Every structure is written in structure tokens, then in C-alpha cells.
């Protein structure tokens, strides 16, 4: 799952959850990301590296 809103990535913990960095989510700490099982990405190249 890929989105720029952490709320949209809630739920199914078995899927990989990628959070695109955006103005409205840049204040989410690394600790919070880890707790929610999110991986922060800034561009599609990062997504490609993670998925391939």
C-alpha cells in the first residue's frame, strides 16, 4: 500500500505500507512510523528500490 496520508494506511498489518513524504505528514517521527509499520519514501525511485 502506498499513500501520503498515514490514516489511509491503517489496518491490514500483513501488507507493506509506504508513506510518501508530504507537507501534512513530515512531522510524523521515525518512532511513530515504526510503531505503525510505515516506511517513509520521498520518490518513486525509493519505492522501486524497496519493491525490487
mmCIF entry with sequence, helices, sheets and N, C-alpha, C, O atoms, coordinates in Angstrom:
data_MODEL
# 
_entry.id   MODEL 
# 
_entity.id                         1 
_entity.type                       polymer 
_entity.pdbx_number_of_molecules   1 
# 
_entity_poly.entity_id                      1 
_entity_poly.type                           'polypeptide(L)' 
_entity_poly.nstd_linkage                   no 
_entity_poly.nstd_monomer                   no 
_entity_poly.pdbx_seq_one_letter_code       
;(UNK)(UNK)(UNK)(UNK)(UNK)(UNK)(UNK)(UNK)(UNK)(UNK)(UNK)(UNK)(UNK)(UNK)(UNK)(UNK)
(UNK)(UNK)(UNK)(UNK)(UNK)(UNK)(UNK)(UNK)(UNK)(UNK)(UNK)(UNK)(UNK)(UNK)(UNK)(UNK)
(UNK)(UNK)(UNK)(UNK)(UNK)(UNK)(UNK)(UNK)(UNK)(UNK)(UNK)(UNK)(UNK)(UNK)(UNK)(UNK)
(UNK)(UNK)(UNK)(UNK)
;
_entity_poly.pdbx_seq_one_letter_code_can   XXXXXXXXXXXXXXXXXXXXXXXXXXXXXXXXXXXXXXXXXXXXXXXXXXXX 
_entity_poly.pdbx_strand_id                 A 
# 
loop_
_entity_poly_seq.entity_id 
_entity_poly_seq.num 
_entity_poly_seq.mon_id 
_entity_poly_seq.hetero 
1 1  UNK n 
1 2  UNK n 
1 3  UNK n 
1 4  UNK n 
1 5  UNK n 
1 6  UNK n 
1 7  UNK n 
1 8  UNK n 
1 9  UNK n 
1 10 UNK n 
1 11 UNK n 
1 12 UNK n 
1 13 UNK n 
1 14 UNK n 
1 15 UNK n 
1 16 UNK n 
1 17 UNK n 
1 18 UNK n 
1 19 UNK n 
1 20 UNK n 
1 21 UNK n 
1 22 UNK n 
1 23 UNK n 
1 24 UNK n 
1 25 UNK n 
1 26 UNK n 
1 27 UNK n 
1 28 UNK n 
1 29 UNK n 
1 30 UNK n 
1 31 UNK n 
1 32 UNK n 
1 33 UNK n 
1 34 UNK n 
1 35 UNK n 
1 36 UNK n 
1 37 UNK n 
1 38 UNK n 
1 39 UNK n 
1 40 UNK n 
1 41 UNK n 
1 42 UNK n 
1 43 UNK n 
1 44 UNK n 
1 45 UNK n 
1 46 UNK n 
1 47 UNK n 
1 48 UNK n 
1 49 UNK n 
1 50 UNK n 
1 51 UNK n 
1 52 UNK n 
# 
_struct_asym.id          A 
_struct_asym.entity_id   1 
# 
loop_
_struct_conf.conf_type_id 
_struct_conf.id 
_struct_conf.pdbx_PDB_helix_id 
_struct_conf.beg_label_comp_id 
_struct_conf.beg_label_asym_id 
_struct_conf.beg_label_seq_id 
_struct_conf.pdbx_beg_PDB_ins_code 
_struct_conf.end_label_comp_id 
_struct_conf.end_label_asym_id 
_struct_conf.end_label_seq_id 
_struct_conf.pdbx_end_PDB_ins_code 
_struct_conf.beg_auth_comp_id 
_struct_conf.beg_auth_asym_id 
_struct_conf.beg_auth_seq_id 
_struct_conf.end_auth_comp_id 
_struct_conf.end_auth_asym_id 
_struct_conf.end_auth_seq_id 
_struct_conf.pdbx_PDB_helix_class 
_struct_conf.details 
_struct_conf.pdbx_PDB_helix_length 
HELX_P HELX_P1 AA1 UNK A 6  ? UNK A 9  ? UNK A 6  UNK A 9  5 ? 4 
HELX_P HELX_P2 AA2 UNK A 23 ? UNK A 25 ? UNK A 23 UNK A 25 5 ? 3 
HELX_P HELX_P3 AA3 UNK A 30 ? UNK A 36 ? UNK A 30 UNK A 36 1 ? 7 
HELX_P HELX_P4 AA4 UNK A 44 ? UNK A 51 ? UNK A 44 UNK A 51 1 ? 8 
# 
_struct_conf_type.id          HELX_P 
_struct_conf_type.criteria    ? 
_struct_conf_type.reference   ? 
# 
_struct_sheet.id               AA1 
_struct_sheet.type             ? 
_struct_sheet.number_strands   3 
_struct_sheet.details          ? 
# 
loop_
_struct_sheet_order.sheet_id 
_struct_sheet_order.range_id_1 
_struct_sheet_order.range_id_2 
_struct_sheet_order.offset 
_struct_sheet_order.sense 
AA1 1 2 ? parallel 
AA1 2 3 ? parallel 
# 
loop_
_struct_sheet_range.sheet_id 
_struct_sheet_range.id 
_struct_sheet_range.beg_label_comp_id 
_struct_sheet_range.beg_label_asym_id 
_struct_sheet_range.beg_label_seq_id 
_struct_sheet_range.pdbx_beg_PDB_ins_code 
_struct_sheet_range.end_label_comp_id 
_struct_sheet_range.end_label_asym_id 
_struct_sheet_range.end_label_seq_id 
_struct_sheet_range.pdbx_end_PDB_ins_code 
_struct_sheet_range.beg_auth_comp_id 
_struct_sheet_range.beg_auth_asym_id 
_struct_sheet_range.beg_auth_seq_id 
_struct_sheet_range.end_auth_comp_id 
_struct_sheet_range.end_auth_asym_id 
_struct_sheet_range.end_auth_seq_id 
AA1 1 UNK A 2  ? UNK A 3  ? UNK A 2  UNK A 3  
AA1 2 UNK A 17 ? UNK A 20 ? UNK A 17 UNK A 20 
AA1 3 UNK A 38 ? UNK A 41 ? UNK A 38 UNK A 41 
# 
loop_
_atom_site.group_PDB 
_atom_site.id 
_atom_site.type_symbol 
_atom_site.label_atom_id 
_atom_site.label_alt_id 
_atom_site.label_comp_id 
_atom_site.label_asym_id 
_atom_site.label_entity_id 
_atom_site.label_seq_id 
_atom_site.pdbx_PDB_ins_code 
_atom_site.Cartn_x 
_atom_site.Cartn_y 
_atom_site.Cartn_z 
_atom_site.occupancy 
_atom_site.B_iso_or_equiv 
_atom_site.pdbx_formal_charge 
_atom_site.auth_seq_id 
_atom_site.auth_comp_id 
_atom_site.auth_asym_id 
_atom_site.auth_atom_id 
_atom_site.pdbx_PDB_model_num 
ATOM 1   N N  . UNK A 1 1  ? 0.851  -1.163 0.000  1.00 0.00 ? 1  UNK A N  1 
ATOM 2   C CA . UNK A 1 1  ? 0.000  0.000  0.000  1.00 0.00 ? 1  UNK A CA 1 
ATOM 3   C C  . UNK A 1 1  ? 0.902  1.234  0.000  1.00 0.00 ? 1  UNK A C  1 
ATOM 4   O O  . UNK A 1 1  ? 1.918  1.274  0.695  1.00 0.00 ? 1  UNK A O  1 
ATOM 5   N N  . UNK A 1 2  ? 0.517  2.242  -0.792 1.00 0.00 ? 2  UNK A N  1 
ATOM 6   C CA . UNK A 1 2  ? 1.284  3.487  -0.881 1.00 0.00 ? 2  UNK A CA 1 
ATOM 7   C C  . UNK A 1 2  ? 0.302  4.650  -0.786 1.00 0.00 ? 2  UNK A C  1 
ATOM 8   O O  . UNK A 1 2  ? -0.704 4.686  -1.495 1.00 0.00 ? 2  UNK A O  1 
ATOM 9   N N  . UNK A 1 3  ? 0.603  5.597  0.094  1.00 0.00 ? 3  UNK A N  1 
ATOM 10  C CA . UNK A 1 3  ? -0.257 6.777  0.238  1.00 0.00 ? 3  UNK A CA 1 
ATOM 11  C C  . UNK A 1 3  ? 0.553  7.886  0.902  1.00 0.00 ? 3  UNK A C  1 
ATOM 12  O O  . UNK A 1 3  ? 1.658  7.655  1.392  1.00 0.00 ? 3  UNK A O  1 
ATOM 13  N N  . UNK A 1 4  ? -0.017 9.102  0.912  1.00 0.00 ? 4  UNK A N  1 
ATOM 14  C CA . UNK A 1 4  ? 0.642  10.203 1.607  1.00 0.00 ? 4  UNK A CA 1 
ATOM 15  C C  . UNK A 1 4  ? -0.092 10.562 2.899  1.00 0.00 ? 4  UNK A C  1 
ATOM 16  O O  . UNK A 1 4  ? 0.298  11.506 3.585  1.00 0.00 ? 4  UNK A O  1 
ATOM 17  N N  . UNK A 1 5  ? -1.144 9.826  3.237  1.00 0.00 ? 5  UNK A N  1 
ATOM 18  C CA . UNK A 1 5  ? -1.864 10.009 4.499  1.00 0.00 ? 5  UNK A CA 1 
ATOM 19  C C  . UNK A 1 5  ? -1.739 8.728  5.307  1.00 0.00 ? 5  UNK A C  1 
ATOM 20  O O  . UNK A 1 5  ? -2.187 7.666  4.875  1.00 0.00 ? 5  UNK A O  1 
ATOM 21  N N  . UNK A 1 6  ? -1.136 8.831  6.468  1.00 0.00 ? 6  UNK A N  1 
ATOM 22  C CA . UNK A 1 6  ? -0.934 7.664  7.324  1.00 0.00 ? 6  UNK A CA 1 
ATOM 23  C C  . UNK A 1 6  ? -2.267 6.997  7.665  1.00 0.00 ? 6  UNK A C  1 
ATOM 24  O O  . UNK A 1 6  ? -2.336 5.773  7.776  1.00 0.00 ? 6  UNK A O  1 
ATOM 25  N N  . UNK A 1 7  ? -3.307 7.782  7.830  1.00 0.00 ? 7  UNK A N  1 
ATOM 26  C CA . UNK A 1 7  ? -4.619 7.235  8.183  1.00 0.00 ? 7  UNK A CA 1 
ATOM 27  C C  . UNK A 1 7  ? -5.132 6.269  7.116  1.00 0.00 ? 7  UNK A C  1 
ATOM 28  O O  . UNK A 1 7  ? -5.836 5.310  7.433  1.00 0.00 ? 7  UNK A O  1 
ATOM 29  N N  . UNK A 1 8  ? -4.784 6.516  5.862  1.00 0.00 ? 8  UNK A N  1 
ATOM 30  C CA . UNK A 1 8  ? -5.239 5.646  4.778  1.00 0.00 ? 8  UNK A CA 1 
ATOM 31  C C  . UNK A 1 8  ? -4.498 4.318  4.750  1.00 0.00 ? 8  UNK A C  1 
ATOM 32  O O  . UNK A 1 8  ? -4.913 3.388  4.058  1.00 0.00 ? 8  UNK A O  1 
ATOM 33  N N  . UNK A 1 9  ? -3.411 4.225  5.493  1.00 0.00 ? 9  UNK A N  1 
ATOM 34  C CA . UNK A 1 9  ? -2.608 3.007  5.513  1.00 0.00 ? 9  UNK A CA 1 
ATOM 35  C C  . UNK A 1 9  ? -2.884 2.141  6.738  1.00 0.00 ? 9  UNK A C  1 
ATOM 36  O O  . UNK A 1 9  ? -2.257 1.097  6.914  1.00 0.00 ? 9  UNK A O  1 
ATOM 37  N N  . UNK A 1 10 ? -3.810 2.566  7.576  1.00 0.00 ? 10 UNK A N  1 
ATOM 38  C CA . UNK A 1 10 ? -4.140 1.808  8.780  1.00 0.00 ? 10 UNK A CA 1 
ATOM 39  C C  . UNK A 1 10 ? -4.832 0.503  8.394  1.00 0.00 ? 10 UNK A C  1 
ATOM 40  O O  . UNK A 1 10 ? -5.447 0.389  7.334  1.00 0.00 ? 10 UNK A O  1 
ATOM 41  N N  . UNK A 1 11 ? -4.713 -0.461 9.275  1.00 0.00 ? 11 UNK A N  1 
ATOM 42  C CA . UNK A 1 11 ? -5.375 -1.741 9.027  1.00 0.00 ? 11 UNK A CA 1 
ATOM 43  C C  . UNK A 1 11 ? -4.382 -2.810 8.657  1.00 0.00 ? 11 UNK A C  1 
ATOM 44  O O  . UNK A 1 11 ? -3.252 -2.811 9.145  1.00 0.00 ? 11 UNK A O  1 
ATOM 45  N N  . UNK A 1 12 ? -4.784 -3.704 7.813  1.00 0.00 ? 12 UNK A N  1 
ATOM 46  C CA . UNK A 1 12 ? -4.042 -4.892 7.402  1.00 0.00 ? 12 UNK A CA 1 
ATOM 47  C C  . UNK A 1 12 ? -2.536 -4.795 7.644  1.00 0.00 ? 12 UNK A C  1 
ATOM 48  O O  . UNK A 1 12 ? -1.815 -4.165 6.871  1.00 0.00 ? 12 UNK A O  1 
ATOM 49  N N  . UNK A 1 13 ? -2.075 -5.417 8.709  1.00 0.00 ? 13 UNK A N  1 
ATOM 50  C CA . UNK A 1 13 ? -0.660 -5.357 9.095  1.00 0.00 ? 13 UNK A CA 1 
ATOM 51  C C  . UNK A 1 13 ? 0.219  -6.291 8.290  1.00 0.00 ? 13 UNK A C  1 
ATOM 52  O O  . UNK A 1 13 ? 1.440  -6.256 8.441  1.00 0.00 ? 13 UNK A O  1 
ATOM 53  N N  . UNK A 1 14 ? -0.358 -7.122 7.441  1.00 0.00 ? 14 UNK A N  1 
ATOM 54  C CA . UNK A 1 14 ? 0.437  -8.060 6.654  1.00 0.00 ? 14 UNK A CA 1 
ATOM 55  C C  . UNK A 1 14 ? 0.965  -7.441 5.374  1.00 0.00 ? 14 UNK A C  1 
ATOM 56  O O  . UNK A 1 14 ? 1.835  -8.024 4.728  1.00 0.00 ? 14 UNK A O  1 
ATOM 57  N N  . UNK A 1 15 ? 0.466  -6.284 4.993  1.00 0.00 ? 15 UNK A N  1 
ATOM 58  C CA . UNK A 1 15 ? 0.916  -5.613 3.779  1.00 0.00 ? 15 UNK A CA 1 
ATOM 59  C C  . UNK A 1 15 ? 2.016  -4.611 4.087  1.00 0.00 ? 15 UNK A C  1 
ATOM 60  O O  . UNK A 1 15 ? 2.080  -4.047 5.180  1.00 0.00 ? 15 UNK A O  1 
ATOM 61  N N  . UNK A 1 16 ? 2.879  -4.400 3.103  1.00 0.00 ? 16 UNK A N  1 
ATOM 62  C CA . UNK A 1 16 ? 3.895  -3.355 3.223  1.00 0.00 ? 16 UNK A CA 1 
ATOM 63  C C  . UNK A 1 16 ? 3.186  -2.011 3.065  1.00 0.00 ? 16 UNK A C  1 
ATOM 64  O O  . UNK A 1 16 ? 2.348  -1.838 2.180  1.00 0.00 ? 16 UNK A O  1 
ATOM 65  N N  . UNK A 1 17 ? 3.532  -1.067 3.933  1.00 0.00 ? 17 UNK A N  1 
ATOM 66  C CA . UNK A 1 17 ? 2.887  0.248  3.898  1.00 0.00 ? 17 UNK A CA 1 
ATOM 67  C C  . UNK A 1 17 ? 3.940  1.332  3.697  1.00 0.00 ? 17 UNK A C  1 
ATOM 68  O O  . UNK A 1 17 ? 4.797  1.547  4.554  1.00 0.00 ? 17 UNK A O  1 
ATOM 69  N N  . UNK A 1 18 ? 3.865  2.012  2.554  1.00 0.00 ? 18 UNK A N  1 
ATOM 70  C CA . UNK A 1 18 ? 4.810  3.069  2.222  1.00 0.00 ? 18 UNK A CA 1 
ATOM 71  C C  . UNK A 1 18 ? 4.121  4.414  2.329  1.00 0.00 ? 18 UNK A C  1 
ATOM 72  O O  . UNK A 1 18 ? 3.050  4.620  1.758  1.00 0.00 ? 18 UNK A O  1 
ATOM 73  N N  . UNK A 1 19 ? 4.733  5.325  3.059  1.00 0.00 ? 19 UNK A N  1 
ATOM 74  C CA . UNK A 1 19 ? 4.189  6.667  3.252  1.00 0.00 ? 19 UNK A CA 1 
ATOM 75  C C  . UNK A 1 19 ? 5.029  7.671  2.480  1.00 0.00 ? 19 UNK A C  1 
ATOM 76  O O  . UNK A 1 19 ? 6.194  7.906  2.801  1.00 0.00 ? 19 UNK A O  1 
ATOM 77  N N  . UNK A 1 20 ? 4.417  8.260  1.453  1.00 0.00 ? 20 UNK A N  1 
ATOM 78  C CA . UNK A 1 20 ? 5.104  9.310  0.696  1.00 0.00 ? 20 UNK A CA 1 
ATOM 79  C C  . UNK A 1 20 ? 5.207  10.552 1.564  1.00 0.00 ? 20 UNK A C  1 
ATOM 80  O O  . UNK A 1 20 ? 4.212  10.985 2.145  1.00 0.00 ? 20 UNK A O  1 
ATOM 81  N N  . UNK A 1 21 ? 6.384  11.123 1.659  1.00 0.00 ? 21 UNK A N  1 
ATOM 82  C CA . UNK A 1 21 ? 6.578  12.345 2.425  1.00 0.00 ? 21 UNK A CA 1 
ATOM 83  C C  . UNK A 1 21 ? 5.810  13.488 1.774  1.00 0.00 ? 21 UNK A C  1 
ATOM 84  O O  . UNK A 1 21 ? 5.899  13.708 0.567  1.00 0.00 ? 21 UNK A O  1 
ATOM 85  N N  . UNK A 1 22 ? 5.061  14.203 2.593  1.00 0.00 ? 22 UNK A N  1 
ATOM 86  C CA . UNK A 1 22 ? 4.285  15.356 2.137  1.00 0.00 ? 22 UNK A CA 1 
ATOM 87  C C  . UNK A 1 22 ? 4.257  16.378 3.272  1.00 0.00 ? 22 UNK A C  1 
ATOM 88  O O  . UNK A 1 22 ? 4.576  16.058 4.417  1.00 0.00 ? 22 UNK A O  1 
ATOM 89  N N  . UNK A 1 23 ? 3.873  17.602 2.942  1.00 0.00 ? 23 UNK A N  1 
ATOM 90  C CA . UNK A 1 23 ? 3.846  18.677 3.941  1.00 0.00 ? 23 UNK A CA 1 
ATOM 91  C C  . UNK A 1 23 ? 3.034  18.276 5.164  1.00 0.00 ? 23 UNK A C  1 
ATOM 92  O O  . UNK A 1 23 ? 3.432  18.559 6.294  1.00 0.00 ? 23 UNK A O  1 
ATOM 93  N N  . UNK A 1 24 ? 1.889  17.614 4.944  1.00 0.00 ? 24 UNK A N  1 
ATOM 94  C CA . UNK A 1 24 ? 0.986  17.287 6.049  1.00 0.00 ? 24 UNK A CA 1 
ATOM 95  C C  . UNK A 1 24 ? 1.420  16.074 6.872  1.00 0.00 ? 24 UNK A C  1 
ATOM 96  O O  . UNK A 1 24 ? 0.771  15.762 7.870  1.00 0.00 ? 24 UNK A O  1 
ATOM 97  N N  . UNK A 1 25 ? 2.508  15.370 6.484  1.00 0.00 ? 25 UNK A N  1 
ATOM 98  C CA . UNK A 1 25 ? 2.934  14.230 7.290  1.00 0.00 ? 25 UNK A CA 1 
ATOM 99  C C  . UNK A 1 25 ? 4.409  14.282 7.703  1.00 0.00 ? 25 UNK A C  1 
ATOM 100 O O  . UNK A 1 25 ? 4.918  13.342 8.314  1.00 0.00 ? 25 UNK A O  1 
ATOM 101 N N  . UNK A 1 26 ? 5.081  15.362 7.374  1.00 0.00 ? 26 UNK A N  1 
ATOM 102 C CA . UNK A 1 26 ? 6.515  15.412 7.676  1.00 0.00 ? 26 UNK A CA 1 
ATOM 103 C C  . UNK A 1 26 ? 6.818  15.507 9.168  1.00 0.00 ? 26 UNK A C  1 
ATOM 104 O O  . UNK A 1 26 ? 7.967  15.337 9.574  1.00 0.00 ? 26 UNK A O  1 
ATOM 105 N N  . UNK A 1 27 ? 5.806  15.774 9.985  1.00 0.00 ? 27 UNK A N  1 
ATOM 106 C CA . UNK A 1 27 ? 6.015  15.866 11.430 1.00 0.00 ? 27 UNK A CA 1 
ATOM 107 C C  . UNK A 1 27 ? 5.890  14.513 12.134 1.00 0.00 ? 27 UNK A C  1 
ATOM 108 O O  . UNK A 1 27 ? 6.081  14.429 13.347 1.00 0.00 ? 27 UNK A O  1 
ATOM 109 N N  . UNK A 1 28 ? 5.572  13.459 11.388 1.00 0.00 ? 28 UNK A N  1 
ATOM 110 C CA . UNK A 1 28 ? 5.489  12.125 11.985 1.00 0.00 ? 28 UNK A CA 1 
ATOM 111 C C  . UNK A 1 28 ? 6.920  11.628 12.241 1.00 0.00 ? 28 UNK A C  1 
ATOM 112 O O  . UNK A 1 28 ? 7.744  11.564 11.328 1.00 0.00 ? 28 UNK A O  1 
ATOM 113 N N  . UNK A 1 29 ? 7.188  11.285 13.484 1.00 0.00 ? 29 UNK A N  1 
ATOM 114 C CA . UNK A 1 29 ? 8.546  10.880 13.866 1.00 0.00 ? 29 UNK A CA 1 
ATOM 115 C C  . UNK A 1 29 ? 8.872  9.470  13.375 1.00 0.00 ? 29 UNK A C  1 
ATOM 116 O O  . UNK A 1 29 ? 7.982  8.690  13.037 1.00 0.00 ? 29 UNK A O  1 
ATOM 117 N N  . UNK A 1 30 ? 10.158 9.168  13.347 1.00 0.00 ? 30 UNK A N  1 
ATOM 118 C CA . UNK A 1 30 ? 10.601 7.820  12.960 1.00 0.00 ? 30 UNK A CA 1 
ATOM 119 C C  . UNK A 1 30 ? 10.040 6.782  13.929 1.00 0.00 ? 30 UNK A C  1 
ATOM 120 O O  . UNK A 1 30 ? 9.699  5.672  13.521 1.00 0.00 ? 30 UNK A O  1 
ATOM 121 N N  . UNK A 1 31 ? 9.943  7.136  15.201 1.00 0.00 ? 31 UNK A N  1 
ATOM 122 C CA . UNK A 1 31 ? 9.385  6.227  16.202 1.00 0.00 ? 31 UNK A CA 1 
ATOM 123 C C  . UNK A 1 31 ? 7.926  5.910  15.875 1.00 0.00 ? 31 UNK A C  1 
ATOM 124 O O  . UNK A 1 31 ? 7.513  4.751  15.917 1.00 0.00 ? 31 UNK A O  1 
ATOM 125 N N  . UNK A 1 32 ? 7.150  6.941  15.549 1.00 0.00 ? 32 UNK A N  1 
ATOM 126 C CA . UNK A 1 32 ? 5.745  6.735  15.198 1.00 0.00 ? 32 UNK A CA 1 
ATOM 127 C C  . UNK A 1 32 ? 5.601  5.897  13.930 1.00 0.00 ? 32 UNK A C  1 
ATOM 128 O O  . UNK A 1 32 ? 4.726  5.035  13.845 1.00 0.00 ? 32 UNK A O  1 
ATOM 129 N N  . UNK A 1 33 ? 6.465  6.154  12.944 1.00 0.00 ? 33 UNK A N  1 
ATOM 130 C CA . UNK A 1 33 ? 6.429  5.371  11.708 1.00 0.00 ? 33 UNK A CA 1 
ATOM 131 C C  . UNK A 1 33 ? 6.652  3.891  12.019 1.00 0.00 ? 33 UNK A C  1 
ATOM 132 O O  . UNK A 1 33 ? 5.936  3.024  11.519 1.00 0.00 ? 33 UNK A O  1 
ATOM 133 N N  . UNK A 1 34 ? 7.652  3.621  12.850 1.00 0.00 ? 34 UNK A N  1 
ATOM 134 C CA . UNK A 1 34 ? 7.982  2.236  13.209 1.00 0.00 ? 34 UNK A CA 1 
ATOM 135 C C  . UNK A 1 34 ? 6.820  1.580  13.947 1.00 0.00 ? 34 UNK A C  1 
ATOM 136 O O  . UNK A 1 34 ? 6.472  0.432  13.671 1.00 0.00 ? 34 UNK A O  1 
ATOM 137 N N  . UNK A 1 35 ? 6.222  2.311  14.882 1.00 0.00 ? 35 UNK A N  1 
ATOM 138 C CA . UNK A 1 35 ? 5.094  1.777  15.652 1.00 0.00 ? 35 UNK A CA 1 
ATOM 139 C C  . UNK A 1 35 ? 3.917  1.424  14.755 1.00 0.00 ? 35 UNK A C  1 
ATOM 140 O O  . UNK A 1 35 ? 3.199  0.460  15.020 1.00 0.00 ? 35 UNK A O  1 
ATOM 141 N N  . UNK A 1 36 ? 3.717  2.205  13.690 1.00 0.00 ? 36 UNK A N  1 
ATOM 142 C CA . UNK A 1 36 ? 2.593  1.992  12.781 1.00 0.00 ? 36 UNK A CA 1 
ATOM 143 C C  . UNK A 1 36 ? 2.961  1.066  11.617 1.00 0.00 ? 36 UNK A C  1 
ATOM 144 O O  . UNK A 1 36 ? 2.112  0.742  10.787 1.00 0.00 ? 36 UNK A O  1 
ATOM 145 N N  . UNK A 1 37 ? 4.224  0.644  11.559 1.00 0.00 ? 37 UNK A N  1 
ATOM 146 C CA . UNK A 1 37 ? 4.661  -0.249 10.495 1.00 0.00 ? 37 UNK A CA 1 
ATOM 147 C C  . UNK A 1 37 ? 4.765  0.427  9.141  1.00 0.00 ? 37 UNK A C  1 
ATOM 148 O O  . UNK A 1 37 ? 4.551  -0.206 8.107  1.00 0.00 ? 37 UNK A O  1 
ATOM 149 N N  . UNK A 1 38 ? 5.098  1.734  9.145  1.00 0.00 ? 38 UNK A N  1 
ATOM 150 C CA . UNK A 1 38 ? 5.193  2.511  7.915  1.00 0.00 ? 38 UNK A CA 1 
ATOM 151 C C  . UNK A 1 38 ? 6.641  2.708  7.498  1.00 0.00 ? 38 UNK A C  1 
ATOM 152 O O  . UNK A 1 38 ? 7.533  2.821  8.339  1.00 0.00 ? 38 UNK A O  1 
ATOM 153 N N  . UNK A 1 39 ? 6.862  2.749  6.200  1.00 0.00 ? 39 UNK A N  1 
ATOM 154 C CA . UNK A 1 39 ? 8.173  3.054  5.637  1.00 0.00 ? 39 UNK A CA 1 
ATOM 155 C C  . UNK A 1 39 ? 8.035  4.364  4.874  1.00 0.00 ? 39 UNK A C  1 
ATOM 156 O O  . UNK A 1 39 ? 7.230  4.463  3.948  1.00 0.00 ? 39 UNK A O  1 
ATOM 157 N N  . UNK A 1 40 ? 8.816  5.366  5.257  1.00 0.00 ? 40 UNK A N  1 
ATOM 158 C CA . UNK A 1 40 ? 8.734  6.672  4.582  1.00 0.00 ? 40 UNK A CA 1 
ATOM 159 C C  . UNK A 1 40 ? 9.534  6.635  3.278  1.00 0.00 ? 40 UNK A C  1 
ATOM 160 O O  . UNK A 1 40 ? 10.660 6.138  3.244  1.00 0.00 ? 40 UNK A O  1 
ATOM 161 N N  . UNK A 1 41 ? 8.941  7.167  2.213  1.00 0.00 ? 41 UNK A N  1 
ATOM 162 C CA . UNK A 1 41 ? 9.608  7.289  0.918  1.00 0.00 ? 41 UNK A CA 1 
ATOM 163 C C  . UNK A 1 41 ? 9.402  8.707  0.399  1.00 0.00 ? 41 UNK A C  1 
ATOM 164 O O  . UNK A 1 41 ? 8.406  9.358  0.714  1.00 0.00 ? 41 UNK A O  1 
ATOM 165 N N  . UNK A 1 42 ? 10.358 9.176  -0.400 1.00 0.00 ? 42 UNK A N  1 
ATOM 166 C CA . UNK A 1 42 ? 10.256 10.537 -0.921 1.00 0.00 ? 42 UNK A CA 1 
ATOM 167 C C  . UNK A 1 42 ? 10.033 10.594 -2.428 1.00 0.00 ? 42 UNK A C  1 
ATOM 168 O O  . UNK A 1 42 ? 9.632  11.627 -2.965 1.00 0.00 ? 42 UNK A O  1 
ATOM 169 N N  . UNK A 1 43 ? 10.297 9.472  -3.110 1.00 0.00 ? 43 UNK A N  1 
ATOM 170 C CA . UNK A 1 43 ? 10.075 9.473  -4.564 1.00 0.00 ? 43 UNK A CA 1 
ATOM 171 C C  . UNK A 1 43 ? 9.895  8.037  -5.057 1.00 0.00 ? 43 UNK A C  1 
ATOM 172 O O  . UNK A 1 43 ? 10.071 7.079  -4.305 1.00 0.00 ? 43 UNK A O  1 
ATOM 173 N N  . UNK A 1 44 ? 9.537  7.911  -6.343 1.00 0.00 ? 44 UNK A N  1 
ATOM 174 C CA . UNK A 1 44 ? 9.270  6.591  -6.909 1.00 0.00 ? 44 UNK A CA 1 
ATOM 175 C C  . UNK A 1 44 ? 10.528 5.742  -7.035 1.00 0.00 ? 44 UNK A C  1 
ATOM 176 O O  . UNK A 1 44 ? 10.432 4.515  -7.061 1.00 0.00 ? 44 UNK A O  1 
ATOM 177 N N  . UNK A 1 45 ? 11.689 6.349  -7.114 1.00 0.00 ? 45 UNK A N  1 
ATOM 178 C CA . UNK A 1 45 ? 12.947 5.586  -7.148 1.00 0.00 ? 45 UNK A CA 1 
ATOM 179 C C  . UNK A 1 45 ? 13.125 4.808  -5.842 1.00 0.00 ? 45 UNK A C  1 
ATOM 180 O O  . UNK A 1 45 ? 13.560 3.657  -5.858 1.00 0.00 ? 45 UNK A O  1 
ATOM 181 N N  . UNK A 1 46 ? 12.790 5.433  -4.721 1.00 0.00 ? 46 UNK A N  1 
ATOM 182 C CA . UNK A 1 46 ? 12.873 4.746  -3.428 1.00 0.00 ? 46 UNK A CA 1 
ATOM 183 C C  . UNK A 1 46 ? 11.892 3.585  -3.379 1.00 0.00 ? 46 UNK A C  1 
ATOM 184 O O  . UNK A 1 46 ? 12.217 2.510  -2.876 1.00 0.00 ? 46 UNK A O  1 
ATOM 185 N N  . UNK A 1 47 ? 10.693 3.804  -3.901 1.00 0.00 ? 47 UNK A N  1 
ATOM 186 C CA . UNK A 1 47 ? 9.695  2.738  -3.956 1.00 0.00 ? 47 UNK A CA 1 
ATOM 187 C C  . UNK A 1 47 ? 10.228 1.574  -4.770 1.00 0.00 ? 47 UNK A C  1 
ATOM 188 O O  . UNK A 1 47 ? 10.109 0.417  -4.367 1.00 0.00 ? 47 UNK A O  1 
ATOM 189 N N  . UNK A 1 48 ? 10.816 1.885  -5.915 1.00 0.00 ? 48 UNK A N  1 
ATOM 190 C CA . UNK A 1 48 ? 11.375 0.856  -6.778 1.00 0.00 ? 48 UNK A CA 1 
ATOM 191 C C  . UNK A 1 48 ? 12.443 0.043  -6.052 1.00 0.00 ? 48 UNK A C  1 
ATOM 192 O O  . UNK A 1 48 ? 12.466 -1.183 -6.159 1.00 0.00 ? 48 UNK A O  1 
ATOM 193 N N  . UNK A 1 49 ? 13.323 0.713  -5.317 1.00 0.00 ? 49 UNK A N  1 
ATOM 194 C CA . UNK A 1 49 ? 14.398 0.025  -4.585 1.00 0.00 ? 49 UNK A CA 1 
ATOM 195 C C  . UNK A 1 49 ? 13.829 -0.915 -3.518 1.00 0.00 ? 49 UNK A C  1 
ATOM 196 O O  . UNK A 1 49 ? 14.355 -2.005 -3.293 1.00 0.00 ? 49 UNK A O  1 
ATOM 197 N N  . UNK A 1 50 ? 12.763 -0.484 -2.874 1.00 0.00 ? 50 UNK A N  1 
ATOM 198 C CA . UNK A 1 50 ? 12.161 -1.282 -1.818 1.00 0.00 ? 50 UNK A CA 1 
ATOM 199 C C  . UNK A 1 50 ? 11.440 -2.500 -2.402 1.00 0.00 ? 50 UNK A C  1 
ATOM 200 O O  . UNK A 1 50 ? 11.531 -3.600 -1.857 1.00 0.00 ? 50 UNK A O  1 
ATOM 201 N N  . UNK A 1 51 ? 10.741 -2.302 -3.488 1.00 0.00 ? 51 UNK A N  1 
ATOM 202 C CA . UNK A 1 51 ? 9.919  -3.375 -4.042 1.00 0.00 ? 51 UNK A CA 1 
ATOM 203 C C  . UNK A 1 51 ? 10.684 -4.361 -4.918 1.00 0.00 ? 51 UNK A C  1 
ATOM 204 O O  . UNK A 1 51 ? 10.271 -5.510 -5.073 1.00 0.00 ? 51 UNK A O  1 
ATOM 205 N N  . UNK A 1 52 ? 11.803 -3.909 -5.491 1.00 0.00 ? 52 UNK A N  1 
ATOM 206 C CA . UNK A 1 52 ? 12.527 -4.804 -6.390 1.00 0.00 ? 52 UNK A CA 1 
ATOM 207 C C  . UNK A 1 52 ? 13.782 -5.341 -5.805 1.00 0.00 ? 52 UNK A C  1 
ATOM 208 O O  . UNK A 1 52 ? 14.489 -6.108 -6.459 1.00 0.00 ? 52 UNK A O  1 
# 
